[in-house]
Amino acid sequence: MSPLIQGCLAELIGTFYLCFIGAGSICINAFLPAGEKIGLVGIALAHGLALSVGVSATMNISGGQLNPAVSVALFVTRKIDAARMGAFIVSQLVGALAAGLLLRTMFPGYLGEPTYLGVPGLSSKVGPGSAVCIEAVLTFLLVFSIFGTAIDPRAPKIGGFGIGLTVAFDILVGGPLTGAAMNPARHLGIALAAGRLENSWIYWVGPILGGTVAALLYQRFLLPREK
């Protein structure tokens, strides 16, 4: 199997890790009776732990990107080429959609509910412009963490722990506002399975903008100069 196909398979499975467990935790929270719900902290931990394992398991195969915004950030900083970026983004979307379709078979009785399948959505108090800014800031922090803990040659050898931890604390802040997707695949794959595509553009523009700014900043000012 070619390295590119191996990388695509790793990205598909790794993104499935994140979306099945992350969105599944939101479904479970809605499913459980009052007094037994896992709440925002439980949902944040589920996303963070799933991403930590997914990134660590795929890092040596594909780089553990698992997010179109991350793939774009690596492309603009010349860490990957356009063909690899495109192939990985398609794989990430397929993995997310597979997770959404599986969750749909597991939770058929929640069709139409506000939390159906855990699709990230906007609070009634957050407008589209603010939502783009929130997603951009959250993804900036995520991609900055990726560069600092995985891409920088001086990075500590902690696998995906720092990346997953960033997602967890981002959700604690942004989850009630925008769903804190930070990941176009995390939104689109689940939204397609749920048939809820409203505001999809926000979850592409915000994460890609924030991730690209973080990557360029780290590349320009913080990475060691090549000799």
Secondary structure as the mmCIF struct_conf table of DSSP 4:
data_model
#
loop_
_struct_conf.conf_type_id
_struct_conf.id
_struct_conf.beg_label_comp_id
_struct_conf.beg_label_asym_id
_struct_conf.beg_label_seq_id
_struct_conf.end_label_comp_id
_struct_conf.end_label_asym_id
_struct_conf.end_label_seq_id
HELX_RH_AL_P HELX_RH_AL_P1 PRO A 3 PHE A 31
BEND BEND1 LEU A 32 LEU A 32
HELX_LH_PP_P HELX_LH_PP_P1 PRO A 33 PRO A 33
TURN_TY1_P TURN_TY1_P1 ALA A 34 GLY A 35
BEND BEND2 GLU A 36 GLU A 36
HELX_RH_AL_P HELX_RH_AL_P2 GLY A 39 SER A 62
BEND BEND3 GLY A 64 GLY A 64
BEND BEND4 ASN A 67 ASN A 67
HELX_RH_AL_P HELX_RH_AL_P3 PRO A 68 VAL A 76
TURN_TY1_P TURN_TY1_P2 THR A 77 ARG A 78
BEND BEND5 LYS A 79 ILE A 80
HELX_RH_AL_P HELX_RH_AL_P4 ALA A 82 MET A 106
HELX_RH_3T_P HELX_RH_3T_P1 PRO A 108 TYR A 110
TURN_TY1_P TURN_TY1_P3 LEU A 111 GLY A 112
BEND BEND6 GLU A 113 GLU A 113
TURN_TY1_P TURN_TY1_P4 PRO A 114 THR A 115
HELX_RH_3T_P HELX_RH_3T_P2 TYR A 116 GLY A 118
TURN_TY1_P TURN_TY1_P5 SER A 124 LYS A 125
HELX_RH_AL_P HELX_RH_AL_P5 PRO A 128 ILE A 146
HELX_RH_PI_P HELX_RH_PI_P1 PHE A 147 ILE A 151
BEND BEND7 ASP A 152 ASP A 152
TURN_TY1_P TURN_TY1_P6 PRO A 153 ARG A 154
BEND BEND8 LYS A 157 LYS A 157
TURN_TY1_P TURN_TY1_P7 GLY A 159 GLY A 160
HELX_RH_AL_P HELX_RH_AL_P6 PHE A 161 THR A 178
HELX_RH_AL_P HELX_RH_AL_P7 PRO A 184 ALA A 194
TURN_TY1_P TURN_TY1_P8 GLY A 195 GLY A 195
TURN_TY1_P TURN_TY1_P9 GLU A 198 TRP A 201
HELX_RH_AL_P HELX_RH_AL_P8 ILE A 202 LEU A 217
HELX_RH_PI_P HELX_RH_PI_P2 TYR A 218 LEU A 222
BEND BEND9 LEU A 223 LEU A 223
HELX_LH_PP_P HELX_LH_PP_P2 PRO A 224 GLU A 226
#
